[in-house]
Amino acid sequence: MGVALDALLDMHTIREGAVRLAHEAGQKILEIYASDFEVTAKADTSPVTAADLASQEHIVQGLRGLTPELQVIAEESDPPPFDERQGWSRFWLVDPLDGTKEFVKRNGEFSVNIALVEGGYPILGVVHAPVTGLTYVGTPKSRHTQAAAWRYDAEGNAHPIHVRPPEPGSVKVMVSRSHANAPTREFIDALTQRFGQVETIPRGSAIKSCLVADGTAHYYPRLGPTMWWDTAAAQAVLIAAGGEMLAEDGSGPLRYGGENIGNPPFVAVYSVEAFLPET
């Protein structure tokens, strides 16, 4: 049965529904992960598998049942044209398998990302890692909820999470396994000059931002192209945990509105004040 979205004040029902769908999609992904799956290339040369498609189909159908009046933008479907989207006040963003390259490498570092956006900002985020069973959930403060963020272990136990500032000599920076580039190295060099020592932690998928949210790390610079569905869910978790995901150019938090569904280069960080390294 669907939820009327100005009963969106019943965010508990919507949150639990999104978590359930992420877990169910994760099971479908794992079934294919254990098989001899095929990999094909999309028009942009990025890989896609049956797991991406099966996960998306399950999530999109489930969200339409949960909130029939809301539209869904998902990675493996063409987004609606802007003249249609610009009238949406709320919508879902779905990355059914974030980190397909890691899925193909079979290193386990991929996730299912589901975000609810209102007024251009995520008000709910679910990031589920099927292999480990960990699930990150965040609801930033809004007219519907107070800020709260949790990490659920594989047994379903909830652990509240919050960002942590670094202690001297303990600055940790998440880096992408598959998208390293010169601007990222320059950012890390600047942090090293500021703090004297920086530890880099490579990972795949949106889990990198979630590890900033739970205090494992302090920065995650993503200074290359990403899309809305790559970031919205983890941004919700990070904001709810006290951090932020900020455009590198200083224009503020990532937003999900406008014609271009690509993100600018950004930094996930434990504190707005700590956004850019001092030089």
PAPALUM-447854 format. One record per residue: residue number from 1; x, y, z of N, C-alpha, C in turn. Coordinates in steps of 0.2 Angstrom, whole numbers, m for minus. Layout:
REM residues N
[pt NUM, [X, Y, Z], [X, Y, Z], [X, Y, Z]] ...
***
This chain:
REM residues 279
[pt 1, [4, m6, 0], [0, 0, 0], [4, 6, 0]] [pt 2, [3, 11, m4], [7, 17, m5], [6, 22, 1]] [pt 3, [11, 26, 2], [10, 31, 7], [9, 38, 4]] [pt 4, [4, 42, 6], [2, 48, 4], [8, 53, 6]] [pt 5, [11, 57, 1], [17, 60, 3], [16, 67, 6]] [pt 6, [10, 69, 8], [10, 74, 13], [8, 71, 20]] [pt 7, [8, 65, 20], [9, 61, 26], [16, 59, 26]] [pt 8, [20, 63, 22], [28, 61, 22], [30, 63, 29]] [pt 9, [26, 66, 33], [28, 66, 40], [29, 59, 43]] [pt 10, [26, 55, 40], [27, 48, 42], [33, 45, 38]] [pt 11, [39, 49, 40], [45, 47, 36], [47, 40, 39]] [pt 12, [45, 38, 45], [47, 31, 47], [45, 26, 42]] [pt 13, [39, 26, 40], [37, 21, 35], [40, 21, 28]] [pt 14, [42, 27, 26], [46, 28, 20], [53, 26, 21]] [pt 15, [56, 28, 26], [63, 26, 28], [63, 18, 28]] [pt 16, [59, 15, 32], [59, 8, 32], [58, 4, 25]] [pt 17, [53, 7, 21], [52, 4, 15], [58, 5, 10]] [pt 18, [62, 10, 11], [68, 11, 6], [73, 6, 9]] [pt 19, [74, 6, 15], [79, 1, 18], [77, m6, 16]] [pt 20, [71, m8, 16], [69, m15, 14], [70, m16, 7]] [pt 21, [69, m11, 2], [70, m12, m5], [77, m12, m6]] [pt 22, [82, m8, m3], [89, m9, m4], [91, m16, m2]] [pt 23, [89, m19, 4], [91, m25, 6], [89, m31, 1]] [pt 24, [82, m30, m2], [80, m35, m7], [84, m34, m13]] [pt 25, [85, m28, m15], [89, m27, m21], [96, m30, m20]] [pt 26, [99, m29, m14], [106, m32, m13], [106, m40, m13]] [pt 27, [100, m43, m11], [100, m50, m12], [100, m52, m19]] [pt 28, [96, m49, m24], [96, m50, m31], [103, m49, m34]] [pt 29, [107, m44, m32], [114, m43, m34], [118, m48, m32]] [pt 30, [118, m51, m26], [122, m56, m24], [121, m63, m27]] [pt 31, [115, m64, m29], [113, m70, m33], [117, m70, m40]] [pt 32, [117, m64, m43], [121, m63, m49], [128, m63, m48]] [pt 33, [130, m60, m43], [137, m59, m41], [141, m66, m40]] [pt 34, [137, m71, m38], [139, m78, m37], [139, m82, m44]] [pt 35, [136, m79, m49], [136, m83, m55], [141, m80, m60]] [pt 36, [141, m83, m66], [146, m82, m71], [142, m76, m76]] [pt 37, [142, m70, m73], [138, m65, m76], [142, m62, m82]] [pt 38, [138, m59, m87], [141, m55, m92], [142, m48, m91]] [pt 39, [146, m45, m94], [147, m37, m93], [147, m34, m100]] [pt 40, [143, m29, m101], [142, m26, m107], [144, m18, m106]] [pt 41, [145, m15, m111], [147, m8, m111], [141, m3, m113]] [pt 42, [140, 2, m109], [135, 7, m111], [138, 12, m116]] [pt 43, [134, 17, m118], [137, 22, m123], [142, 26, m120]] [pt 44, [143, 27, m114], [149, 31, m111], [154, 26, m109]] [pt 45, [154, 20, m111], [159, 14, m110], [159, 12, m103]] [pt 46, [155, 14, m99], [155, 11, m92], [151, 5, m92]] [pt 47, [153, 0, m88], [150, m7, m88], [143, m7, m85]] [pt 48, [140, m12, m87], [133, m13, m85], [132, m21, m85]] [pt 49, [129, m23, m80], [128, m31, m79], [120, m32, m78]] [pt 50, [118, m38, m78], [112, m40, m76], [110, m38, m69]] [pt 51, [115, m38, m64], [114, m36, m58], [111, m29, m57]] [pt 52, [114, m24, m61], [112, m17, m61], [105, m17, m63]] [pt 53, [103, m21, m68], [96, m20, m71], [91, m24, m66]] [pt 54, [93, m29, m63], [88, m33, m59], [87, m28, m53]] [pt 55, [92, m25, m50], [92, m21, m44], [87, m15, m46]] [pt 56, [88, m12, m51], [84, m6, m53], [77, m8, m54]] [pt 57, [76, m13, m57], [69, m15, m58], [65, m16, m52]] [pt 58, [68, m19, m47], [65, m21, m41], [64, m14, m37]] [pt 59, [69, m10, m37], [69, m4, m33], [63, 1, m36]] [pt 60, [63, 2, m42], [59, 6, m45], [52, 4, m44]] [pt 61, [50, m2, m45], [44, m5, m44], [42, m4, m37]] [pt 62, [46, m5, m32], [45, m5, m25], [43, 2, m23]] [pt 63, [47, 7, m26], [46, 14, m24], [39, 17, m27]] [pt 64, [37, 14, m33], [31, 16, m36], [25, 14, m31]] [pt 65, [26, 8, m28], [21, 5, m24], [21, 9, m17]] [pt 66, [27, 11, m15], [27, 15, m8], [25, 22, m9]] [pt 67, [27, 25, m14], [25, 32, m15], [23, 33, m22]] [pt 68, [17, 31, m24], [14, 31, m31], [15, 38, m34]] [pt 69, [14, 44, m31], [14, 50, m34], [21, 53, m35]] [pt 70, [26, 50, m33], [33, 52, m34], [36, 49, m40]] [pt 71, [40, 53, m44], [44, 50, m50], [51, 48, m47]] [pt 72, [54, 44, m51], [60, 41, m49], [65, 42, m55]] [pt 73, [71, 44, m53], [77, 45, m58], [82, 39, m56]] [pt 74, [83, 35, m61], [88, 29, m59], [93, 29, m65]] [pt 75, [99, 26, m63], [105, 26, m67], [103, 23, m74]] [pt 76, [100, 17, m74], [100, 13, m80], [94, 15, m84]] [pt 77, [91, 21, m83], [85, 23, m87], [87, 30, m89]] [pt 78, [85, 32, m95], [85, 39, m97], [81, 44, m93]] [pt 79, [84, 49, m90], [80, 53, m86], [75, 57, m90]] [pt 80, [69, 59, m87], [64, 63, m91], [67, 70, m93]] [pt 81, [65, 73, m98], [67, 79, m100], [66, 85, m94]] [pt 82, [70, 90, m95], [70, 95, m89], [63, 98, m89]] [pt 83, [60, 100, m95], [54, 103, m94], [48, 99, m90]] [pt 84, [50, 93, m90], [45, 88, m85], [48, 88, m78]] [pt 85, [54, 88, m77], [57, 87, m71], [57, 94, m67]] [pt 86, [57, 99, m70], [57, 106, m66], [51, 107, m62]] [pt 87, [46, 103, m63], [40, 104, m59], [40, 100, m53]] [pt 88, [45, 95, m52], [45, 91, m47], [47, 94, m40]] [pt 89, [43, 94, m35], [46, 96, m29], [49, 91, m25]] [pt 90, [47, 84, m26], [50, 79, m23], [51, 73, m28]] [pt 91, [57, 69, m27], [58, 63, m32], [63, 59, m29]] [pt 92, [63, 53, m31], [68, 48, m29], [74, 48, m34]] [pt 93, [80, 47, m31], [86, 46, m35], [89, 39, m33]] [pt 94, [90, 35, m38], [92, 28, m37], [98, 26, m41]] [pt 95, [103, 23, m37], [109, 20, m41], [108, 13, m39]] [pt 96, [106, 9, m43], [104, 2, m41], [111, m3, m40]] [pt 97, [116, m1, m42], [123, m4, m41], [128, 1, m42]] [pt 98, [130, 4, m37], [135, 9, m37], [142, 6, m36]] [pt 99, [146, 7, m41], [153, 3, m41], [152, m3, m45]] [pt 100, [149, m3, m51], [149, m8, m55], [156, m11, m57]] [pt 101, [161, m6, m58], [168, m9, m59], [170, m13, m53]] [pt 102, [169, m11, m47], [171, m15, m42], [167, m22, m41]] [pt 103, [161, m22, m43], [157, m28, m44], [160, m33, m49]] [pt 104, [162, m30, m55], [165, m34, m60], [172, m37, m57]] [pt 105, [176, m33, m54], [182, m35, m51], [181, m40, m45]] [pt 106, [175, m41, m43], [173, m45, m37], [177, m44, m31]] [pt 107, [177, m37, m29], [181, m35, m23], [176, m33, m18]] [pt 108, [169, m34, m19], [164, m33, m14], [163, m25, m12]] [pt 109, [166, m21, m16], [165, m14, m14], [160, m10, m18]] [pt 110, [154, m12, m17], [149, m9, m21], [143, m8, m17]] [pt 111, [138, m4, m19], [132, m2, m14], [126, m1, m19]] [pt 112, [120, m1, m15], [114, 1, m18], [112, 7, m14]] [pt 113, [111, 12, m18], [110, 19, m16], [103, 21, m17]] [pt 114, [99, 23, m12], [92, 26, m13], [91, 33, m9]] [pt 115, [89, 38, m13], [88, 44, m9], [82, 47, m11]] [pt 116, [79, 51, m6], [73, 55, m7], [75, 62, m7]] [pt 117, [73, 66, m13], [75, 73, m13], [69, 77, m13]] [pt 118, [70, 83, m9], [64, 88, m8], [68, 95, m9]] [pt 119, [65, 99, m13], [68, 106, m14], [75, 106, m16]] [pt 120, [77, 101, m19], [84, 101, m22], [89, 97, m17]] [pt 121, [87, 95, m11], [92, 92, m7], [89, 86, m4]] [pt 122, [94, 81, m3], [91, 74, 0], [89, 75, 7]] [pt 123, [83, 72, 8], [80, 72, 15], [80, 65, 18]] [pt 124, [82, 60, 14], [83, 53, 16], [88, 50, 12]] [pt 125, [92, 46, 15], [97, 42, 11], [98, 35, 14]] [pt 126, [99, 30, 9], [100, 23, 11], [106, 21, 7]] [pt 127, [111, 19, 10], [117, 16, 6], [118, 9, 9]] [pt 128, [117, 4, 5], [117, m3, 7], [123, m7, 4]] [pt 129, [128, m10, 7], [133, m14, 5], [131, m21, 5]] [pt 130, [129, m24, m1], [127, m31, 0], [132, m36, 2]] [pt 131, [138, m36, 1], [143, m41, 3], [144, m41, 10]] [pt 132, [145, m35, 13], [146, m35, 21], [140, m35, 25]] [pt 133, [134, m33, 21], [128, m32, 25], [127, m26, 28]] [pt 134, [132, m21, 28], [131, m15, 32], [126, m10, 28]] [pt 135, [122, m6, 32], [118, m2, 29], [118, 5, 32]] [pt 136, [119, 10, 29], [120, 17, 31], [113, 20, 30]] [pt 137, [110, 24, 35], [104, 27, 34], [104, 34, 37]] [pt 138, [102, 39, 33], [102, 46, 36], [96, 50, 34]] [pt 139, [94, 54, 39], [88, 59, 38], [91, 66, 40]] [pt 140, [93, 70, 36], [95, 77, 38], [89, 80, 41]] [pt 141, [90, 85, 45], [85, 89, 48], [81, 92, 43]] [pt 142, [74, 92, 43], [70, 95, 38], [63, 96, 42]] [pt 143, [58, 98, 38], [52, 100, 41], [48, 93, 43]] [pt 144, [51, 87, 41], [48, 81, 42], [52, 77, 48]] [pt 145, [58, 78, 49], [62, 74, 54], [67, 78, 57]] [pt 146, [70, 76, 62], [76, 78, 65], [82, 75, 62]] [pt 147, [88, 78, 63], [94, 74, 60], [95, 68, 64]] [pt 148, [96, 63, 60], [98, 56, 63], [102, 52, 58]] [pt 149, [107, 49, 60], [111, 44, 55], [113, 38, 59]] [pt 150, [112, 32, 55], [114, 26, 58], [118, 21, 54]] [pt 151, [122, 17, 56], [124, 11, 53], [121, 5, 56]] [pt 152, [118, 1, 51], [115, m5, 53], [120, m11, 51]] [pt 153, [122, m15, 56], [126, m21, 55], [122, m26, 51]] [pt 154, [126, m32, 49], [123, m37, 45], [117, m40, 49]] [pt 155, [117, m40, 56], [112, m43, 60], [106, m38, 60]] [pt 156, [106, m32, 58], [101, m27, 58], [101, m23, 64]] [pt 157, [106, m23, 68], [107, m19, 74], [109, m12, 72]] [pt 158, [106, m7, 75], [107, 0, 73], [112, 3, 78]] [pt 159, [117, 7, 75], [122, 11, 78], [122, 18, 76]] [pt 160, [120, 22, 80], [120, 30, 78], [127, 31, 76]] [pt 161, [128, 36, 71], [135, 38, 69], [135, 45, 69]] [pt 162, [141, 48, 69], [142, 55, 69], [150, 56, 66]] [pt 163, [151, 61, 63], [157, 63, 60], [162, 64, 66]] [pt 164, [168, 64, 65], [173, 65, 70], [179, 70, 67]] [pt 165, [181, 75, 71], [187, 79, 68], [193, 74, 69]] [pt 166, [198, 75, 65], [204, 72, 66], [208, 74, 72]] [pt 167, [212, 69, 75], [216, 70, 80], [223, 72, 77]] [pt 168, [228, 75, 80], [234, 77, 77], [238, 70, 74]] [pt 169, [240, 71, 68], [243, 65, 65], [239, 59, 63]] [pt 170, [232, 60, 63], [227, 55, 61], [222, 57, 56]] [pt 171, [224, 61, 51], [220, 63, 46], [219, 57, 41]] [pt 172, [213, 55, 39], [212, 50, 35], [207, 52, 29]] [pt 173, [209, 51, 23], [206, 53, 17], [204, 47, 13]] [pt 174, [197, 46, 11], [195, 41, 7], [197, 43, 0]] [pt 175, [199, 38, m4], [200, 39, m11], [197, 33, m15]] [pt 176, [196, 35, m22], [192, 30, m26], [197, 25, m29]] [pt 177, [195, 19, m29], [199, 14, m32], [200, 15, m39]] [pt 178, [194, 17, m42], [194, 17, m50], [194, 24, m53]] [pt 179, [195, 29, m49], [194, 36, m52], [199, 41, m49]] [pt 180, [205, 38, m48], [211, 43, m46], [213, 48, m52]] [pt 181, [215, 54, m50], [217, 59, m55], [221, 64, m51]] [pt 182, [224, 68, m56], [229, 73, m53], [226, 78, m48]] [pt 183, [220, 81, m49], [217, 86, m44], [216, 82, m37]] [pt 184, [214, 76, m37], [214, 73, m31], [221, 72, m27]] [pt 185, [226, 70, m31], [233, 70, m28], [235, 77, m26]] [pt 186, [233, 82, m29], [235, 89, m27], [231, 91, m21]] [pt 187, [225, 89, m20], [221, 90, m14], [224, 87, m8]] [pt 188, [226, 80, m9], [229, 77, m4], [236, 80, m2]] [pt 189, [240, 82, m7], [246, 85, m6], [245, 91, m1]] [pt 190, [240, 95, m3], [239, 101, 1], [237, 99, 8]] [pt 191, [233, 94, 9], [231, 92, 16], [237, 89, 20]] [pt 192, [242, 86, 16], [248, 84, 19], [252, 90, 22]] [pt 193, [253, 95, 18], [256, 101, 20], [253, 104, 26]] [pt 194, [247, 104, 26], [243, 107, 32], [244, 103, 38]] [pt 195, [243, 96, 38], [243, 92, 44], [249, 88, 45]] [pt 196, [254, 88, 40], [260, 84, 41], [260, 77, 39]] [pt 197, [254, 74, 40], [253, 67, 38], [246, 65, 37]] [pt 198, [245, 61, 31], [238, 59, 29], [238, 52, 27]] [pt 199, [234, 49, 29], [233, 42, 27], [227, 41, 22]] [pt 200, [228, 38, 16], [223, 37, 11], [220, 30, 12]] [pt 201, [214, 30, 11], [210, 23, 12], [206, 22, 5]] [pt 202, [208, 18, 1], [205, 16, m5], [199, 12, m4]] [pt 203, [193, 14, m8], [187, 10, m8], [183, 12, m14]] [pt 204, [178, 8, m15], [174, 9, m21], [167, 11, m18]] [pt 205, [163, 14, m23], [156, 16, m22], [155, 22, m16]] [pt 206, [148, 23, m15], [146, 28, m10], [148, 27, m3]] [pt 207, [151, 21, m2], [153, 19, 5], [158, 24, 7]] [pt 208, [162, 27, 3], [168, 31, 5], [165, 37, 9]] [pt 209, [159, 40, 6], [156, 46, 10], [153, 44, 17]] [pt 210, [151, 38, 17], [148, 35, 23], [153, 34, 28]] [pt 211, [159, 32, 26], [165, 31, 31], [167, 38, 34]] [pt 212, [166, 44, 30], [167, 50, 33], [161, 51, 38]] [pt 213, [155, 49, 36], [150, 50, 41], [150, 47, 47]] [pt 214, [153, 41, 47], [154, 37, 54], [160, 38, 57]] [pt 215, [164, 43, 55], [170, 45, 59], [177, 41, 57]] [pt 216, [176, 36, 52], [182, 32, 50], [187, 36, 47]] [pt 217, [184, 41, 43], [189, 45, 39], [186, 53, 40]] [pt 218, [190, 57, 37], [188, 64, 38], [187, 68, 31]] [pt 219, [190, 66, 26], [189, 69, 19], [188, 64, 14]] [pt 220, [184, 65, 9], [183, 61, 3], [183, 66, m3]] [pt 221, [188, 68, m6], [188, 72, m12], [186, 68, m19]] [pt 222, [181, 70, m22], [179, 67, m28], [179, 72, m34]] [pt 223, [185, 73, m36], [187, 79, m41], [186, 77, m48]] [pt 224, [181, 74, m50], [180, 71, m57], [172, 71, m57]] [pt 225, [170, 69, m63], [163, 68, m65], [159, 63, m61]] [pt 226, [153, 65, m58], [148, 60, m55], [141, 63, m57]] [pt 227, [137, 58, m56], [130, 60, m57], [126, 60, m51]] [pt 228, [120, 63, m51], [115, 64, m45], [115, 58, m41]] [pt 229, [113, 52, m45], [112, 46, m41], [118, 43, m38]] [pt 230, [124, 45, m40], [130, 43, m36], [131, 46, m29]] [pt 231, [128, 51, m28], [130, 55, m22], [124, 57, m17]] [pt 232, [118, 57, m20], [112, 60, m15], [111, 56, m9]] [pt 233, [111, 49, m9], [110, 45, m4], [115, 46, 2]] [pt 234, [122, 45, 0], [127, 46, 4], [127, 53, 7]] [pt 235, [125, 58, 3], [125, 65, 5], [120, 66, 11]] [pt 236, [114, 63, 11], [110, 63, 16], [112, 60, 22]] [pt 237, [116, 54, 22], [119, 51, 27], [124, 56, 31]] [pt 238, [128, 58, 26], [134, 63, 29], [131, 69, 32]] [pt 239, [126, 72, 29], [123, 78, 32], [120, 76, 39]] [pt 240, [116, 71, 39], [113, 69, 45], [118, 67, 51]] [pt 241, [124, 65, 49], [129, 64, 54], [133, 70, 56]] [pt 242, [132, 75, 53], [135, 82, 55], [140, 84, 50]] [pt 243, [141, 81, 44], [146, 83, 39], [143, 86, 33]] [pt 244, [146, 87, 28], [143, 90, 22], [147, 88, 16]] [pt 245, [143, 88, 10], [146, 87, 3], [146, 93, m1]] [pt 246, [152, 96, m2], [152, 103, m4], [155, 103, m11]] [pt 247, [153, 107, m15], [156, 108, m22], [163, 111, m21]] [pt 248, [168, 109, m25], [174, 111, m24], [175, 118, m25]] [pt 249, [171, 121, m30], [172, 128, m32], [169, 133, m26]] [pt 250, [167, 130, m21], [165, 135, m15], [157, 137, m16]] [pt 251, [154, 134, m20], [147, 136, m21], [142, 133, m16]] [pt 252, [144, 129, m12], [140, 126, m7], [138, 119, m8]] [pt 253, [133, 116, m4], [132, 109, m4], [129, 107, m11]] [pt 254, [130, 101, m13], [128, 98, m19], [120, 99, m19]] [pt 255, [117, 100, m25], [110, 101, m26], [108, 97, m32]] [pt 256, [101, 95, m31], [98, 90, m36], [92, 94, m39]] [pt 257, [94, 98, m44], [89, 102, m48], [92, 105, m54]] [pt 258, [88, 108, m58], [91, 111, m64], [92, 106, m70]] [pt 259, [94, 108, m75], [94, 104, m81], [100, 99, m81]] [pt 260, [105, 100, m79], [111, 96, m79], [111, 91, m73]] [pt 261, [111, 84, m74], [110, 79, m69], [117, 77, m67]] [pt 262, [122, 80, m69], [129, 79, m67], [131, 83, m61]] [pt 263, [135, 81, m57], [138, 85, m51], [144, 88, m53]] [pt 264, [146, 94, m49], [152, 97, m50], [157, 93, m46]] [pt 265, [164, 94, m47], [168, 91, m42], [167, 93, m35]] [pt 266, [168, 88, m30], [165, 90, m23], [170, 86, m18]] [pt 267, [169, 89, m12], [173, 86, m6], [168, 84, m1]] [pt 268, [168, 77, 1], [164, 75, 7], [168, 76, 13]] [pt 269, [166, 80, 18], [170, 82, 24], [167, 82, 30]] [pt 270, [170, 81, 36], [167, 81, 42], [165, 87, 45]] [pt 271, [167, 93, 42], [165, 100, 44], [165, 105, 39]] [pt 272, [160, 109, 38], [161, 114, 33], [167, 118, 34]] [pt 273, [169, 120, 40], [174, 124, 41], [181, 121, 39]] [pt 274, [181, 114, 39], [187, 111, 36], [187, 109, 29]] [pt 275, [182, 112, 25], [181, 110, 18], [187, 110, 14]] [pt 276, [191, 115, 13], [197, 115, 9], [203, 116, 13]] [pt 277, [209, 113, 12], [215, 113, 15], [218, 120, 15]] [pt 278, [221, 123, 20], [224, 129, 20], [230, 129, 16]] [pt 279, [232, 133, 12], [238, 133, 8], [242, 139, 10]] 
***
